Amino acid sequence: MNEAYDAILIVGFGGPEKPEDVMPFLENVTRGRGIPRERLLEVAEHYSRFGGASPLNPQVRDLIARLESALRGAGIPLPLYWGNRNWTPLLTDTVRDMTWNKVRRALAVVLSAYGSYSGCRQYLENIEAA
């Protein structure tokens, strides 16, 4: 693997990390879908029950730390990058950084729980667009 790739890209969904992120996050996720503001406010209330944050980004950070440790332990010094489809760190920013760092071939690991258009193929399209 080390010879074929020069980085690993972790691609996630993303989520708000503090209460003031919730509405901008929801607006970003639902952009162009015509979701009424009242519905977004209802969903935002669900986040407030959990401190105004999603558990996704902390879980991804933990995964990355464990994966980095395992790779280093196996003698695989590949850098790991992380980009989300819907919240910071955004995939477009991450791919720009990878380009700046001269990454040419990255192994993408998509963190999706199921295979469907929005759970798989859309991630790949987002990587290509970024």
C-alpha positions, -999 to +999 in steps of 0.1 A: +000+000+000+028+025+009+042+023-026+008+028-044-005+057-022+011+088-008-018+096+017-050+084+032-081+106+029-108+101+055-141+114+042-169+120+066-203+136+068-194+163+094-215+178+121-218+209+143-194+211+172-210+239+192-245+254+195-238+283+171-228+258+144-261+240+144-282+262+121-255+270+096-247+232+095-284+223+089-287+251+062-257+237+045-269+201+046-303+210+033-293+236+008-314+236-024-339+211-010-366+235+000-368+224+037-389+249+056-371+270+082-395+257+109-384+222+103-347+232+106-355+249+139-372+216+151-341+196+141-318+222+158-338+216+190-327+179+189-291+190+188-297+213+218-307+183+239-272+170+234-253+202+241-256+216+206-230+193+190-229+161+170-207+132+181-194+126+146-164+149+144-150+137+178-155+101+167-136+108+135-108+124+154-105+094+176-106+071+146-078+091+129-056+090+160-060+053+163-054+047+126-023+069+127-009+050+156-016+016+140+000+027+107+031+040+124+033+008+144+032-012+112+059+010+097+035+028+072+043+065+074+014+078+052-001+111+062-038+111+070-061+139+058-097+144+068-125+162+049-162+163+055-190+167+030-211+190+051-190+207+078-155+216+088-130+204+079-146+206+044-136+182+018-128+209-007-104+226+017-087+192+025-082+183-011-068+218-018-043+212+011-035+177-003-028+193-037-006+219-020+013+191-003+018+174-036-004+144-028-010+126-061-026+093-051-047+090-020-066+061-006-101+074+003-119+059+032-155+069+032-172+068+066-207+059+056-229+034+073-247+021+042-244+018+005-268+041-015-264+072-036-262+096-006-243+070+015-217+061-010-217+074-046-223+110-036-192+109-014-171+097-044-187+125-066-178+150-039-142+138-038-140+142-076-155+177-075-132+188-047 
